[in-house]
Amino acid sequence: MNKEILQKAIDKWGKETQINKIQEEALKLALVLNQRNCPTKDPEQMEANLYEELADMKIMMAQAEMIFDANRINERVKFKIDKLQYKIDHFIH
C-alpha cells in the first residue's frame, strides 16, 4: 500500500477528518455485511459492494496505523491472535 499517498491524505484533510472517515467506512462495511444475504438484493451487486467496502476499510485501517500508535495496535493484534490460537487449541466449539 502506498503510505506516501495515505500520509498526503492525512496531511491534506487532517487527522480528525480521517478518523471520522475511519468511522464512516467501518459503518458502511458493517451495513453491507449485515445485508449480504438479503433476499431482495441483487447478489452480484451485494458482492461488489462488499469488496468495495472491504477495500475502503483496509485503506482506512492503514491510515489508522499512521494516525495512532502502530506498535501498540500490533501488540494488541498479537495478543488477540494468541488468544484466538488458544481457543482453537483448547475448545471444541
N, C-alpha and C positions, 0 to 999 in steps of 0.2 A: 504494500500500500504506500502511496506517495505521501510521506509525512510532511514534506515541504508544502504541498497544496493544503493539507489539513491545517498546518500552522498558519498559512496565509488566511484561511477562513476564520480561525480564532482571532488573529490579529485584526482582520477587517471588521468583524462583527462583534468581537468581544467575548470574553468567557461566559458572562451571564446569558447572552443571547444563545450561545452554543449549548449551554446547559439546558436552557428552555427547549432547544431543538432536540436534545437527547430525550427529554421527557416526551415531546411530541412524537418522535419516531417510535419510542417504546410503546406509547398508547396505540399508535396506528398498527404496529405489529401485533399487539395484544388483540385488537379488534379483528384483524384479518385471521389470526389463529382461531379466534372464537367462532368465526363464520365459515371456516373452511369446509365443513361438512353440511352446510345449509342446503337443503334440497331445492330451494328456489333460486339458487345462484348457479351461474354457469361454471362448471368445474374447471375448465381451461382458464377462464378469466380469474377465478379464485387462485389457481396455482400461480399464474403470472403475478397477481397482486402479492401473494405470499413471498415469492422470490424478490420482488421489488422492495418490499418492506424489510426482508432479511438483509438485503444488501445495504439499505439505508441504515439499519441498526448497526451493522458491522462497521460502517464508516463512523457513525456517531460514537461507538464504543472505542474506536481507535482515537478519536478526539478526546474522549473521557480520560483515556490513559495519558494524554498530553496535558490536560487541564488539571487533573488530580494527580496524586502520587502513584505512579505506575508500579513502583516496587511494593507499595502497600497493597495495591489491588492484587498483584501477582502472589503476594504472601497469602492473601485470603483465598485466592483461586487454588493454590497448592493445598491449603488446609481443607478446602471443600472437596477437592479431588481425592485427597487421602481419606476423608470421611466417607465419600462415595465408595471407594475401594473397600473400606472396612465393611460397609453394608453389603456389598456384593459378595464378599468372602464369608460373612457370618450370618446372613439372613436368607431364608429360603424364598420369601415373597418379596 
